[in-house]
Amino acid sequence: MHQAQAIATIDQVKFFWQGPEGVARPKDAETLKSLPNPASQYKHCRWQRGWGFLRWTLATNRALERAIAEVQPDAVMLPAWSEYFAPLWAHWFRKWRQRGVRFGAVIHDPVRDHYGLGQRAHRISLAQAYSFLDVAFVHETIKLDAAGAQQPETIVVPHGPYPVEESPVNKARLREEMGIPKEADVLLSFGHIRDGKCLEEILKALVACPNCHLIVAGREQSGGQKPAQFYKDLAISLGVSKRCHWFTCYIPKEEVYRFFRAADRLLLLYSSDFHSMSGVLNVNAQFQLPVLASAGGGPLLKAVRDYNLGSILENAKPQTIAHGLRAKDNPIAHWEDYTRDHSWETNAQRVVTAFEAL
C-alpha cells in the first residue's frame, strides 16, 4: 500500500490500483475491481485451509488478468509476488507479456527458508512464476534462483517503514492488561509463528534469564510448521510459561502498537537459512525498540549493523541468545537515518525508472 501510494504520486505515471476488498485506494490512483479477500471460512482443518488458499490464489490471479485485459497497461507491478500454484496461473500472464505488457515484482524472499508444498513442488512453481517477469525488485544485490526460467533483471530498492495507528496508552497500563510485571525486561516476537523464527531456542534461553518476559504476537504459519501449542507446551516443560504471554491470532493493524509499546526489545531471530529483509523491522521503525537479530546474512543484518539498530548474534542457539539478552546493549541507534534512506519515495522512483528502461 505504501509503495503504491508513492508510485501514484509520480507525475508521469497513470496508476491503476487493484487492491483487496476493504483496503482504500491510494490517492491519485484509479480504482479497478477489488481482489477477493482470503477465504477465511476454510479454517477448520488443514485440507480445508489448503483448498481455500488454492481457490483464493486462482481467484486473485484471474481478477488481475481480467484487469489487464480491461486497462491494457504498459506495465504491471506485483508488490506481493508469490510462486504458489504458479503452474495453474502463470500462463495467463505469459500471454500478456507476449503482447508487450511488462511485468515487475517485489521478491521479498529470494532465498526461501520454508516450503509450503515441499521443495520439489516449490521449484516447479518457482520456474513458472519467474517465467513472465521482466524485472525483479529486491532488497539486496543477489542473483536470483529462477529454477531454470530466464533470469529477470534485478533492481535493488529499499524496504520502506510500515507506520501504524497508535493510542495514548502508557507502557505500564499495557503491561498490566497483559499480565506482565512493570519491572520485567519484556521481549517481543512479532509476526507469523513458524519454525525458522527460532521460538524454540528463545524459550530455552529464557531459563537462564529470569527477569525476561516474552510476548509472542502473531498467528500460526500453515504448511507443516509447528503449531503454537507446541511452543506453549515447551514453555510449560521448561518452567517459563508464567513469563510467556501468547497472542496467537491475527493482529489487527490498529492493535499492533500495543505489543511494541509494551516491550523493551524486539527479537528478530531467524535461522541460518534466512537471507531476507524483515517486515517487522520496518514496523519497528516507528517504535525504535533495540533489536536482537540473527540470520544467515542478507539485508536484515546489514540494516541492523549499518544503522546500529541493536545486536547481531552469530547464531540463534539458546546459550547465544541468553548471552545476548543478559548483555542488554543500548546502542545509539540511527533510526532517522534508516527511515530517510529507506523511504517509499526512493523505492517508487527506482520502480518507475526500471519500467521506463524496459
C-alpha positions as semicolon CSV with decimal commas, in nm:
position;residue;x (nm);y (nm);z (nm)
1;M;0,000;0,000;0,000
2;H;0,275;0,250;0,093
3;Q;0,472;0,165;-0,220
4;A;0,158;0,206;-0,433
5;Q;0,085;0,544;-0,278
6;A;0,437;0,664;-0,355
7;I;0,420;0,541;-0,717
8;A;0,080;0,704;-0,770
9;T;0,220;1,049;-0,683
10;I;0,483;1,042;-0,962
11;D;0,368;1,282;-1,233
12;Q;0,445;1,077;-1,544
13;V;0,259;0,770;-1,415
14;K;-0,107;0,693;-1,472
15;F;-0,168;0,447;-1,192
16;F;-0,443;0,186;-1,166
17;W;-0,498;0,026;-0,826
18;Q;-0,636;-0,321;-0,769
19;G;-0,622;-0,400;-0,400
20;P;-0,806;-0,632;-0,163
21;E;-1,165;-0,563;-0,067
22;G;-1,190;-0,312;0,215
23;V;-0,849;-0,151;0,151
24;A;-0,870;0,214;0,047
25;R;-0,706;0,303;-0,282
26;P;-0,400;0,527;-0,287
27;K;-0,459;0,895;-0,354
28;D;-0,429;0,985;-0,724
29;A;-0,492;0,626;-0,835
30;E;-0,779;0,499;-1,047
31;T;-0,962;0,210;-0,884
32;L;-1,026;-0,124;-1,052
33;K;-1,247;-0,405;-0,926
34;S;-1,111;-0,529;-0,593
35;L;-0,921;-0,851;-0,545
36;P;-1,101;-1,116;-0,339
37;N;-1,021;-1,144;0,028
38;P;-0,864;-1,467;0,160
39;A;-1,114;-1,750;0,205
40;S;-1,123;-1,727;0,584
41;Q;-1,414;-1,971;0,604
42;Y;-1,174;-2,256;0,517
43;K;-1,004;-2,267;0,855
44;H;-1,140;-2,568;1,041
45;C;-0,880;-2,820;0,929
46;R;-0,562;-2,830;0,725
47;W;-0,708;-2,962;0,398
48;Q;-0,988;-2,703;0,409
49;R;-0,736;-2,424;0,463
50;G;-0,529;-2,557;0,173
51;W;-0,831;-2,581;-0,056
52;G;-0,940;-2,232;0,042
53;F;-0,590;-2,094;-0,022
54;L;-0,583;-2,259;-0,368
55;R;-0,921;-2,113;-0,461
56;W;-0,822;-1,769;-0,335
57;T;-0,487;-1,779;-0,523
58;L;-0,656;-1,866;-0,852
59;A;-0,934;-1,610;-0,800
60;T;-0,683;-1,336;-0,721
61;N;-0,470;-1,402;-1,028
62;R;-0,774;-1,436;-1,251
63;A;-0,902;-1,099;-1,125
64;L;-0,565;-0,943;-1,209
65;E;-0,567;-1,098;-1,556
66;R;-0,912;-0,952;-1,623
67;A;-0,793;-0,611;-1,505
68;I;-0,501;-0,628;-1,750
69;A;-0,745;-0,708;-2,030
70;E;-0,961;-0,408;-1,930
71;V;-0,684;-0,148;-1,890
72;Q;-0,424;-0,272;-2,143
73;P;-0,142;-0,122;-1,933
74;D;0,221;-0,072;-2,030
75;A;0,338;-0,242;-1,711
76;V;0,207;-0,445;-1,418
77;M;0,362;-0,425;-1,072
78;L;0,319;-0,714;-0,829
79;P;0,405;-0,592;-0,477
80;A;0,348;-0,932;-0,313
81;W;0,480;-1,184;-0,565
82;S;0,428;-1,550;-0,478
83;E;0,502;-1,871;-0,664
84;Y;0,228;-2,082;-0,502
85;F;0,036;-2,291;-0,759
86;A;0,204;-2,095;-1,043
87;P;0,167;-2,383;-1,297
88;L;-0,209;-2,318;-1,276
89;W;-0,200;-1,941;-1,343
90;A;0,135;-1,821;-1,484
91;H;0,027;-1,884;-1,845
92;W;-0,233;-1,605;-1,812
93;F;0,045;-1,351;-1,766
94;R;0,286;-1,503;-2,019
95;K;0,014;-1,438;-2,278
96;W;0,009;-1,067;-2,193
97;R;0,388;-1,045;-2,183
98;Q;0,395;-1,176;-2,539
99;R;0,161;-0,890;-2,628
100;G;0,402;-0,630;-2,489
101;V;0,291;-0,584;-2,128
102;R;0,593;-0,567;-1,896
103;F;0,582;-0,732;-1,553
104;G;0,772;-0,647;-1,237
105;A;0,751;-0,790;-0,887
106;V;0,893;-0,735;-0,540
107;I;1,072;-1,055;-0,436
108;H;1,055;-1,045;-0,057
109;D;1,209;-1,392;-0,004
110;P;1,464;-1,453;-0,281
111;V;1,618;-1,729;-0,069
112;R;1,329;-1,925;0,084
113;D;1,380;-2,097;0,419
114;H;1,045;-2,278;0,419
115;Y;0,838;-2,453;0,151
116;G;0,462;-2,483;0,175
117;L;0,426;-2,787;-0,052
118;G;0,777;-2,931;-0,040
119;Q;1,098;-2,828;-0,215
120;R;1,036;-3,008;-0,546
121;A;0,690;-2,857;-0,591
122;H;0,836;-2,524;-0,486
123;R;1,095;-2,531;-0,767
124;I;0,840;-2,625;-1,031
125;S;0,620;-2,337;-0,922
126;L;0,921;-2,107;-0,897
127;A;1,016;-2,159;-1,262
128;Q;0,659;-2,085;-1,371
129;A;0,626;-1,774;-1,153
130;Y;0,952;-1,629;-1,290
131;S;0,863;-1,717;-1,649
132;F;0,677;-1,391;-1,722
133;L;0,879;-1,144;-1,511
134;D;1,086;-0,875;-1,682
135;V;1,225;-0,714;-1,368
136;A;1,254;-0,825;-1,006
137;F;1,283;-0,573;-0,725
138;V;1,493;-0,699;-0,434
139;H;1,632;-0,554;-0,113
140;E;1,995;-0,654;-0,170
141;T;2,220;-0,734;-0,463
142;I;2,161;-1,100;-0,539
143;K;2,148;-1,345;-0,829
144;L;1,803;-1,494;-0,820
145;D;1,745;-1,867;-0,843
146;A;1,478;-1,878;-1,113
147;A;1,474;-2,261;-1,113
148;G;1,562;-2,277;-1,484
149;A;1,346;-1,989;-1,606
150;Q;1,507;-1,687;-1,769
151;Q;1,662;-1,452;-1,513
152;P;1,471;-1,124;-1,483
153;E;1,666;-0,804;-1,442
154;T;1,717;-0,728;-1,072
155;I;1,686;-0,380;-0,923
156;V;1,769;-0,308;-0,558
157;V;1,503;-0,099;-0,381
158;P;1,472;-0,005;-0,014
159;H;1,203;-0,163;0,201
160;G;1,017;0,132;0,350
161;P;0,871;0,168;0,701
162;Y;0,523;0,046;0,794
163;P;0,352;0,314;1,005
164;V;0,061;0,200;1,223
165;E;-0,201;0,381;1,429
166;E;-0,141;0,445;1,799
167;S;-0,344;0,539;2,106
168;P;-0,210;0,728;2,409
169;V;-0,187;0,430;2,645
170;N;0,132;0,413;2,851
171;K;0,359;0,113;2,887
172;A;0,260;0,038;3,247
173;R;-0,109;0,019;3,152
174;L;-0,041;-0,207;2,856
175;R;0,167;-0,441;3,069
176;E;-0,098;-0,454;3,337
177;E;-0,357;-0,553;3,076
178;M;-0,128;-0,830;2,952
179;G;-0,039;-0,957;3,300
180;I;0,326;-0,851;3,277
181;P;0,514;-0,702;3,576
182;K;0,615;-0,338;3,536
183;E;0,980;-0,407;3,615
184;A;1,021;-0,702;3,376
185;D;1,256;-0,696;3,077
186;V;0,998;-0,757;2,802
187;L;1,091;-0,920;2,473
188;L;0,869;-0,920;2,165
189;S;0,847;-1,185;1,894
190;F;0,603;-1,048;1,637
191;G;0,456;-1,196;1,320
192;H;0,379;-1,541;1,186
193;I;0,475;-1,831;1,410
194;R;0,695;-2,068;1,213
195;D;0,995;-2,292;1,267
196;G;1,256;-2,060;1,114
197;K;1,194;-1,786;1,371
198;C;1,376;-1,978;1,646
199;L;1,099;-1,962;1,904
200;E;1,204;-2,297;2,049
201;E;1,557;-2,164;2,110
202;I;1,421;-1,841;2,258
203;L;1,212;-2,031;2,512
204;K;1,515;-2,235;2,617
205;A;1,717;-1,914;2,656
206;L;1,453;-1,774;2,894
207;V;1,552;-2,037;3,152
208;A;1,879;-1,851;3,206
209;C;1,716;-1,504;3,204
210;P;1,470;-1,499;3,496
211;N;1,376;-1,131;3,462
212;C;1,278;-1,165;3,095
213;H;0,916;-1,195;2,985
214;L;0,827;-1,289;2,628
215;I;0,535;-1,162;2,421
216;V;0,452;-1,381;2,121
217;A;0,208;-1,199;1,894
218;G;0,102;-1,343;1,559
219;R;-0,091;-1,625;1,403
220;E;0,035;-1,969;1,310
221;Q;0,206;-2,028;0,976
222;S;0,032;-2,309;0,791
223;G;0,205;-2,578;0,588
224;G;0,385;-2,827;0,810
225;Q;0,512;-2,576;1,068
226;K;0,500;-2,647;1,441
227;P;0,174;-2,512;1,588
228;A;0,158;-2,257;1,866
229;Q;0,057;-2,529;2,111
230;F;0,396;-2,698;2,063
231;Y;0,570;-2,388;2,195
232;K;0,319;-2,340;2,477
233;D;0,378;-2,699;2,591
234;L;0,754;-2,648;2,567
235;A;0,730;-2,335;2,783
236;I;0,547;-2,538;3,048
237;S;0,806;-2,816;3,042
238;L;1,089;-2,561;3,073
239;G;0,921;-2,386;3,366
240;V;0,896;-2,049;3,187
241;S;0,526;-2,048;3,094
242;K;0,437;-1,782;3,354
243;R;0,676;-1,547;3,178
244;C;0,530;-1,612;2,831
245;H;0,233;-1,416;2,701
246;W;0,063;-1,561;2,394
247;F;-0,145;-1,372;2,141
248;T;-0,155;-1,637;1,868
249;C;-0,417;-1,493;1,638
250;Y;-0,448;-1,238;1,362
251;I;-0,338;-0,900;1,497
252;P;-0,549;-0,614;1,353
253;K;-0,342;-0,318;1,235
254;E;-0,494;-0,091;1,496
255;E;-0,376;-0,328;1,773
256;V;-0,013;-0,364;1,660
257;Y;0,115;-0,070;1,865
258;R;0,011;-0,237;2,192
259;F;0,275;-0,507;2,164
260;F;0,559;-0,279;2,059
261;R;0,482;-0,018;2,325
262;A;0,466;-0,286;2,596
263;A;0,808;-0,429;2,501
264;D;1,166;-0,328;2,573
265;R;1,338;-0,519;2,293
266;L;1,242;-0,676;1,961
267;L;1,358;-1,026;1,871
268;L;1,435;-1,077;1,502
269;L;1,598;-1,416;1,544
270;Y;1,595;-1,625;1,227
271;S;1,769;-1,947;1,133
272;S;2,079;-1,954;0,914
273;D;1,857;-2,027;0,612
274;F;1,704;-1,679;0,629
275;H;1,860;-1,419;0,395
276;S;1,580;-1,164;0,352
277;M;1,461;-0,835;0,494
278;S;1,218;-0,839;0,786
279;G;0,889;-0,653;0,754
280;V;0,875;-0,644;1,134
281;L;1,192;-0,434;1,142
282;N;1,012;-0,176;0,928
283;V;0,715;-0,171;1,166
284;N;0,966;-0,111;1,444
285;A;1,100;0,198;1,267
286;Q;0,806;0,377;1,434
287;F;0,873;0,237;1,781
288;Q;1,254;0,214;1,768
289;L;1,295;-0,081;2,003
290;P;1,653;-0,214;2,027
291;V;1,681;-0,525;1,810
292;L;1,837;-0,865;1,879
293;A;1,889;-1,024;1,537
294;S;2,027;-1,334;1,372
295;A;2,007;-1,474;1,018
296;G;2,222;-1,633;0,751
297;G;2,307;-1,292;0,605
298;G;2,115;-1,051;0,387
299;P;1,960;-0,704;0,418
300;L;1,821;-0,752;0,770
301;L;2,162;-0,796;0,929
302;K;2,312;-0,525;0,707
303;A;2,048;-0,277;0,823
304;V;2,098;-0,362;1,192
305;R;2,474;-0,330;1,152
306;D;2,485;-0,016;0,934
307;Y;2,241;0,185;1,145
308;N;2,336;0,044;1,486
309;L;1,982;-0,076;1,550
310;G;2,077;-0,342;1,805
311;S;2,285;-0,655;1,847
312;I;2,361;-0,930;1,597
313;L;2,413;-1,287;1,720
314;E;2,644;-1,531;1,544
315;N;2,374;-1,796;1,572
316;A;2,037;-1,850;1,736
317;K;2,137;-2,121;1,983
318;P;1,986;-2,094;2,334
319;Q;2,313;-2,010;2,508
320;T;2,398;-1,742;2,249
321;I;2,052;-1,587;2,282
322;A;2,075;-1,591;2,662
323;H;2,412;-1,416;2,647
324;G;2,266;-1,153;2,413
325;L;1,970;-1,097;2,645
326;R;2,187;-1,058;2,953
327;A;2,421;-0,813;2,775
328;K;2,138;-0,558;2,736
329;D;2,332;-0,335;2,499
330;N;2,178;0,009;2,448
331;P;2,330;0,133;2,123
332;I;2,279;0,484;1,992
333;A;2,059;0,382;1,702
334;H;2,028;0,589;1,388
335;W;1,659;0,536;1,316
336;E;1,615;0,875;1,147
337;D;1,891;0,790;0,901
338;Y;1,741;0,446;0,843
339;T;1,395;0,592;0,774
340;R;1,537;0,854;0,536
341;D;1,749;0,605;0,342
342;H;1,465;0,351;0,320
343;S;1,187;0,581;0,207
344;W;0,897;0,466;-0,011
345;E;0,962;0,766;-0,236
346;T;1,307;0,631;-0,326
347;N;1,155;0,287;-0,376
348;A;0,887;0,422;-0,611
349;Q;1,124;0,626;-0,824
350;R;1,350;0,326;-0,883
351;V;1,050;0,115;-0,981
352;V;0,926;0,370;-1,233
353;T;1,277;0,423;-1,375
354;A;1,316;0,047;-1,425
355;F;0,987;0,021;-1,613
356;E;1,077;0,322;-1,829
357;A;1,401;0,146;-1,927
358;L;1,202;-0,157;-2,040
